[in-house]
């Protein structure tokens, strides 16, 4: 397959192209240009893969050759070391044998030599230990590597000098012994036995002292072949011998002991210097920072020097248009953050940049009512021309007007919490669309909505003419406050809340501005410091949305505004459904990426308003957590809620989700990536607190490690 050229592929017939694609498990859909492009792309990928495999094989061969060379070099070095050490070991062994054969006269010097050898051995151990300390030190002490090597050379030189000095002492002791034996034999031949018996022998201690004095005299006469530079033990030994105030025994003992002790002190001093250097390196700011333990509320610590909120000033707060107290207008606090509210809250329009023209944009008024006969209206302004999903059969100019509950969904017609009509003649009750009137609404048309709470009915008028029969309010909308709500897609409007010239007023109805039983909506916080942001953390089907619904229901006064990709997709649900028809039931990740790009702009708009938010997304990676939380730096109380169950519980929860509520499953590689980078925000730099719902903090961290 990889031998085919582009020209060969283009010459192939459609049947041959489909056969080649099917043989490689590729799609055979499309015309000939599409088949040719798909096959060429596959051939190119195969060629690239083969080149990568060849490069990997060459790299592996080079690595094996390098390892073989290093192994041979290490073997040669070990052989040379063994050859160098064998002669030294033989000499030491012979010296020890000679010393062992010496008599009691030289017993004490021999013992001194043995002691010196032991001290030398101990010195070597100290050197070995210091070398181990240096070998085990981390990269922090890499800069003092040269000093360690030089110190090791000094130690090695000291050992050689000590061994050489000890060998000289042993050799001289052997010479003294032989001379003494010769003198004793000759003296015995010259003297007769009786005189020897009559003569009282000298005390053993005196004989030993005399012999030691002779040995020391001989040692002083000869200079050592390789004297130590630091310390010069030979000179000190000479000084001790020439000092007549000390006895011979003291001379021998001090010269040998000082010689070995000073060598040992030198080695210990080197080891202390190395240890001190390592300690200083470990106490640097960089090393101390590396030793800082992770906060208990995190598993992977986010590495940044200072909190993001300190390095980036918060954006200016957007307080919306100035609205007079008691005036019924579009509620800046209770509408979509991407709704453009102008003219003191009396006009509304959607954004068209970056694809916002594809979203439903909705606004709710500041006041509602639950009694009497109340009306309001809206006039459609000039349409906005923009690109949209018309190729999928989706209308880019849409308009809906009706009523919703204060806790209900802002998107009119989405569920049972609203009743409305659209510009195509349909009515929406309990989230279902039905035909209602034949006339299509257009620019400059005025729609009036009249609510009769006495009859639990709602009527709609088009330019003063009634549109169909009155619609009965569902039971869930009876005896509750209803708020005027408008939803648009590229159709701006002007809100009508009070009577005036050329404004139609249904008979027996009162405009909401003049109604006595108005109900005020949610009170907006004074500033962003009075608001909070909750970030959900967890995998798909873990239970995040269930928890969010519970929090919203239990805290209606906080009026949480939900942020997430799924909520953006719901605002363009008709486009999503139309896209699925062309993608075999899947909307494709192009649509998801588009929703994520829109969400970033929504984050920026939301961070400028005093509102309470819940970020209902996976938020598993630390980079995504930092980026999203960085939009809310104006004094918000930011906290996180982690829902991280075990694999078994996660699977059970996924199976328990109704089919209609299930989201499109993520690819396995993306799921594995989320598990690999799963982390929890840092406190207090990123969030004020982290709440763990599935187990304790320790159990959750253990579960994160297993993922």
N, C-alpha and C positions, 0 to 999 in steps of 0.2 A: 504493500500500500504506500509506503514512504517513497518508493521509486517513481511513483507517478508524478509527472510535472503538471504545471498549470495548463499547458496546452493540451496534454493528454486528457485531463479531466474535462475541459471545455468541449473536446471532440466526442465525449461519451454521450450516448443516448439517454433519454429519461429513464428507461427501464434499467439500463446499466447503472446509472447513478443511484436509483432507489435500491438496487440489489447491493451495491457497495455500501450504502448507508445502513441498510438493514443488517448486513453482516457484521457491522461494528456497533449495533444497538443504538443507532441514531435515528432521529425522526425522518420520515420520508414524505412529510407534508410539504406542499408548496410547488411552485412552478420550477422550470429548469434553472433559471438564475439563482433561485434560493437553494436548490439542491447542490448546484456547483459551488456556491459560496460555503455551504455547510461542509461539503466534503473537503474543500481546500483548507478550511479552518481545522478540520480534524487531522488532515495530513501534516499540516504545519505543527500542530500540537504533538503528534507522534515524533516528528523529527526533533523537536526541542527536547522531548523526554529522552530520546536516544542519546542526544549530545550530553545531557545532564548525567545519564548513567555512565557514559564513557569518561567524563570528567571525574566522577566519583571513583571509578575503578583506578584511574591514573593516580588520584590522590591516595587511595588505599595502598597501591604498590609503592609509592614514594614513602609513605609512612612506615611500611614494613622494612624497606631498605634502610631507612634512618634508624629504626629500632635495632636492626641487626648490627649496624656499624657501632652504635653506642654500646651494645652488649660486648662486642669484641674489644672495644677500648677499655671497658670496665674490667674485663678479664685480664688484659695485659697489665693494667695498673695494679691489680691484686697480686699477680705473679711477681712483679718488681718489688712490691712492698714485702712480700714473703721472703724474697731473696735477701733483701736488705736487713731484715730482722733476724735471720738465722745466725749470721756471724756474731752479732751482738749477744744473742742468747747463749751461744756456745761459750763466749768469753766469760760471761757472768757465771755460767755453770762451773767452768774450770776454776774461777776465782773462789767460788764458794767451796769447792772440794778442797782446795789448798788451805783455806782458812780452817775448814773442819779438821784437817790433820795437824794443825799447829797445837803446841802443848799449852799448858796452863800459863806459861810466861806471857804468851801473846793472846791469851783468852780475852782479856778485856778489850784490847784494840779490835780484835775480830768481832767482838760483840758490838763495838761501836760501829764498825763497818756494816754489820747486819742491820743495826738500827738505822743507819743512814740509808741503806737500801730500802728498808721498810718505809722510811719517810719519803724517799723518792717515789716509791710505789703509790703512797698516799697522795703525793703531789700529782702524779699522773692521773689518779682518780679524780682529784679536784679539777684538773685540766679537762678530763673527759666530761665531768659534770657541767663545767662551764660551757664546753662545746655543745652539750645536749641542750643547755638553756638557750644558747644562741640559735641552734638548729630548730628548736621549737618556737622560737619567736616569730611573730607574724610579719606581714608586709610593713607594719608601722616602723620596724627597726631596720628596714632595708638600707636606709641611708648610712647606717654605721657598720655596714658589712666590711668595708675596707679596714676599719679599726679592729674588728674582730680577727680578721686574717693576720694583721700585723701582730696582735697580741698572741695569737696561736704560734707564730714564728718565734716570738720571744720565749714562750713556754717551752717549745721544742728545743731551742738552743740551751735553755736552762737545764733541761733533762739530760741532754748530751753531756754538758759540763759536769753535772753531778755524778753521772755514771763514770765518766772518765776520771774524775777526782777520786772516786771510791776505788776504781780499779788500780790507780797509782798507789793508794794507801795499802791495798791488799798485796800488790807486787813488792813494795818495800818491806812489808811485814814478813813476806816469804824470805827475802834476802837476809833480814836480821836474824830470822830463825836459823837459817843454814849456817851463818857465821857463828852464832852462839853454840850450835851443836858441834861445830868443828873445834872451837876453843875448849869446850868441855872435854872432848875426847883427848885433845893434846894435853890438857892439864891433868887429866887422870893418868896418862902414861908417865908424866914426869914425877908425880907425887907417889910415895909409897902408901900402902894400906894403913899402917899403924898411925902415921901422922894424920891421915884422913879421919881415923876414928877418934883421935884425941881432939882434933879441931872441932869446935862447936859450930854447927851449920847456922848460917844466917836465917833469920825468920823469913817465912815464905812471902810475907807482905813486902819486906825490904827488897827481896830479890825481884819481885814483880815491879816495884817502883824503879829499880835500877834498869831493868830491861826496857821498861816503857820510856825512860829518859833517853836511852840510846836510840830507840826507834824514832822518837820525836826529833832527835838531832839529825838523823838521817833524812827524815821527811822534809825538814826545814832547808836542808842543803840543796835540794833539787826543786826547781820551779815546775809547776804543772804545765803540761803541754798546751792546754786550752783554758786559760784562766777566765773566770766569769767577769763580765764587765759590770753587771749590777746584780748583787753586791760583789765586791772583790774579796772573796773569802780567804784566798791565799795570803793576801797581805795582812789580814786580820790574824790568821794563824801564826804568821811570822812574828807579829807584834806580841802575841801571847807567849810564844816560846822565848823571846828575848827578855820578857819581863821576869826578872829573877825573884820578884816578890811572891810569885805563885809557884806552887809545887808542880812536879811533873805530871802527877795524876790529873790535876786540875787543868794543866795545859792540854792534854790529850782530849779530855772530855769536852772542854769549851770549844776547841778548834773544830772538832767534828760536829758537835751539836749546833754551834753557831752557823757553820757552813750549811747544814741541812735546814735549820730553822729559818734562816734568812731566805733561802730558796723557796721554802713553803710560804713565807710571808709575802714574797714577791708574787707567787701564783695566786694567793688569796686576794691580794690587792687588785690584781688583774680581773679576777672573777667579780669582786665587788664593783669595780668600775663598769664592767659589762652589765651587771645587774642594775646598777644605777642608771646607766644609759637607756636600758630597756624600760625601766620604770618611768623615766622622764618622757620617753616617746609615748608610752601608754597614757600619760596624763595630759597630752595635748588636747585642745578643744575638739579636734576632729575625732580623736579616739574616745573621749568622754561622751561625745554625742552618739557615737556608734553603740555605746554600752547602754544607752537609755532604754528602759523597758517600754514595751508597747502599752498604751492605756488598756485597761481591762475591757473596755467596751469595743475594742477593735481586734481583728485578727491580722489583717494586713495594714500596717501603719502607713498612712499617706505621707510621703516625704515632701514637705515644703517648710521653708524657714519660718514664715510668719503666716497668720491666718489671712485668707484671701480678702476678707472684708476690710483688712487694714491697708492692703496694697492697692485696692481699687475703690475709689469713692463711690458711694451709692448714687444712682441716677436721681434727678429731681423728682419730687412727688407730683403726680398728676391728680389734682383735686376735682377735675371736671368743670363743667359750666356752673356759673353762679345761678342758683334757683331760689326764688323767694320762699320764705317759710309758708307752708300751707298750699303752695301751688302744685297742681297736678301736672307732672311732666315726666319725661323719660328718666328713669332712675339710673344714675351713673353707677351706683353701688349694686344694683340688682339687674344688670343687663350684661351682655357679652362684653368682654374687655376689648374686643376688636370692633365693636359698634362705634361709629363716629357720631357723637351727639353734639349738636350745635344749636344756635338760636335759643339759648337759655333753656335747653332741654326739650324744644318743641319740634326739632327735625332730626331725622336719623338716616344714616347711609352706611353701607358696607365698604370695606376696603377692597381695592381691585389689584393692588400690587402683590407680586409673589404668589399668585394663585388664590388669594382670599376671595376672589369673585366666584369660586366654586363652592364656597361654604354658605350654609344658612346662617344669617346673622340676626339675632333676636334681641328685643328690648322690652322691658316691663316698666309700667308707670310707678311713680312714688306712692300712689294711693289706690286703694280699691274700695269695694263696698260689698255688703252682704244683705241689704234690705232695700225695699222700695223699687222704683222704676228709674233706672239710670241708663244713660247713653253716652257714647263717645264716638269719635270717627277719625279718619285719616284720608289725606289726599295724596294720590300717587304723583310723584314728580317725574322729571325727565329720566329716562332709562340710562343706565351706564353701559356703554359698548365695550366689550372685552372678550377675550378668548374663553372658551369653556368646553365642556364635553358634548357639544352638539353632535359630533360624529357618532356618539354612542346613543343618540336619541334622548339626551337630557336637555331640558329647556334651561337656558341661561338667564332668563328673566322670570322671576317668580315672586309672588307676594301672598302673604297670609295675614289675616287679622282675626282676633277673637279674644278669649279670656282664658286665664290660667289661675291656679291656686298659688299662694305665696310660696309653698314648698314644692310646687310642681316643676316639671321640666320646662325650661325656657323655650324649647323647640315646639312650636304649635303643631298639633296633630300627631305627635310622636307616641302619646299614651293616653290613658284615661283621665289625666289631670287637666285636659284642655278641650275646648270646643272652638272650631274656627272654620273659615272658608278660604279658598285660594282664588287666584285670578283666572283660573280655567273652569270655574263653575262647579267645583267639588266642595263638599263639606266633610269635616273630619270629626268623628265621634268615637271615643274609646280607641283612638289610634287607627281607625279604619276610614278609608276614603269612599265616598258615595257621590253620585251625581246629584247636583242641587239646583243649578240654574244653567241656562244656555248662553248667556251673555259673557263674553270675555272682558275682563277689566283691562284698561289701558291707561296711558299717561293722562294726567289731569282729572281722572275720575275720583269721586269722593265716595267712600264707603262708610256708612253709619251703622253702629252696633247698638242695639237696644236690649237691655236685660230686665226682665220682669221677675223679680224674686217672689212676688205674690203668686204667680202662676208657674214658677220654676221653668221659664221658657226664655229663649233668646232669638231675636230677629235681626236680619241684615237688610240694609237698604243700599241701592246703587243710584247715586245722584238723585236721591229723594224717592226712588221707586223701590218698593219692597221686592226682595228676592226670595220667592218661594214661601212656603209656610214656616211658621215659627218652629224652632227646634227645641224639643224637650231636653232640659238639663239632666244628665245622668245623676244617679243618687249620690255619687261621690262628690258632686259639685253643688249639691243642695245644702243650704244652711251653713255655707262657708263663704269667706270673703273671696271675691273674684277680682282679678286685676287685669285691666286692659293690656294686651300684649300684641306686638307686631313682629312678624318674621319676614325677612326679605332676602332676595338674591339679585343684586344689581338693579333694584327698583327702589330708590330713595323715597321717603315719604315725609309728610308734615302732619303732626299730631293735632287733633281737634278735641279739646276738653271743655270748652265753654261756648255758649251761643254767640252769634254775631250776624252781621249782614251777609246775605247770600249763603248762610249756613242752615242746612235743613235740620229741623228738630222734630222727632216723632211725637205724635200727639200723646199727651199725659206723661211724657218722659222728661227728666231733668238731666242736664249735662253734669258729669261727675264733679266738675269744679264747683258747681253751686249746690251739690247734694250735701245734706246735713250729716248723714251717717257715713262719712268717709272713714276708711281704715288706713292708717299709716303703715307702710311696709317696714322692712328691717332698717334699723338705725345704723348708719355707717360709722365705723370707728373714727376717732378723732385724727389718728395718724397711723403710720405703719408700725410704730412701736407698740400699738395695742393689738396687733394682728399676729397670727402664727402661720407657719408653713409646715405641713406634715409630709415627709417623704416616705413612701412605701418602698420596701425592699423585699424581693422574693421572686421565685420563678413563676412561669405560667401555671395557672390552676392551683397555686399555693393557697389562695383564699384572700388575696389583697382586696379585690373589688367587694367581696362580701363584708369584709371589715370596714371598708370605706362607707358602704351603704348604712351600716350600723352606726358609725360615728355621725354621719350626716343626719340620720333620723333622731338620734339622741341629743343632738346639739343644733336645733333649728335656728336658734338665735345667732349662731356664728355665721350662718349663710355661706358655707364652704363652697368655693368655686373649684371644680375638678379640672385638673390638667393632665392630659395624657393623649397618646396617639389614638387610642380607641375613641375618645370623645371627639377628636377632629374628624375621624372617619364617619362617625354618626352624623355629623353636620353635612356630610357629602354622601349620605347613604345611597341616594338614587344614582349617583355617578359610580359608586362602588358596585351596586347591583348590575348596572349596565356594563361595567367593565368585566364582571364575572361571566357574562354571557359570551364574551369573546375569548375568555381564558379558561374554558372548561371548568367553570365553577370556582376558579381561584382569581382573586383580584390582582395578584402579582405584587412583587416587592417594590415595583416602581411606584405604585400607589402609596405604599407604606412609607417609602422614602419621601414622597411629596408631603405626606401628612407630618412627618418628623420635621421637615424644613419649615412648614407653617407653624409647628409647635414652638420652635425656637423664637419666632417673632412674637408669638403669644406670651412666652415667658418674659420677654423684654417688656411688653406692654403691661403684664400683670405685676412685675416688680416695681412699677411706678405708682400703683394704686394701693390704697389702704383697704385690703380685703384679706380674708382667710382662705388659704389654698390647701389642696391636697394633691400631691404629685403621685398619681396612680399609674406607675410603670414598674418595670423590672428593677431598674436602678441598681444593678449588681456590681458594676465596675466602678472603681474609685474615680476614674476620670469623668464618667458621666455624672456621678454624685457631685463632684466639685463644680462642674460646669453648670448644672441646673441650680444648685444652691447659690451660685455666685450672682444669679439674677436678683436674689432677695437679700440685699445687704443694707436696707434702709431702716434697720431696727427690728425686723421680724424675729419672733421667737421660733427658731428653726429646730425641729426635732425629727427623729426617724423612728419608724416602726418596722422591725424585721420579722417577717414570717418565713421561716426556713425550717420546714418539717423534714422528716426522714424520707428516704426514697419510697418506702412502702406507703406512708401516709400521703405523700404527694400523688402517687398513682391512684389511690382510692379517691382522693378529692377530684382528680381529673375525670375519673369515670362517673362521678356523681353530678357533673355539670350537665344541665339539659342541652340537647342538641342545638336548640335555637340560640343559646347563649355562648356556645363554644366559639373561640377565635380560631383563626387559621393557624395550624400547627407550625412552629418554627422548625427549620432544618436541624438535623441532629448535630452537625458541626457547630452551628450557632449555639445550640443548647449546651454542648460540651464546653464551648468557650466561656459562656456565662458562668458555668460551674467552676471553671478553672480560675477565673478572675473575681469570684464572689468575695466581697468584703463588706465591712460596715463602716460608716462615717466616723471620723475622729471627733471626740469631745474634748474640750469645748470649742475647738477651732472651727469645726464645720457645723455641728449641731449641739444644742444644749443638753440633749439626752437621747438615749436609744432604748426603745422598749422592745423586749423579746417576747413574742407571743407563744411560740412553740418550744417551751422548756426554759430553763434558766440561761443565764449568760454563758456559763461554762459549757453547758450542754450544746448550746448553739455554736460556740466556737469549735467544739469537737466535731460537730456535724459539718461545719464549713471545711475542716481539714479533710474529712472523708470525701467530700465532693471534689 
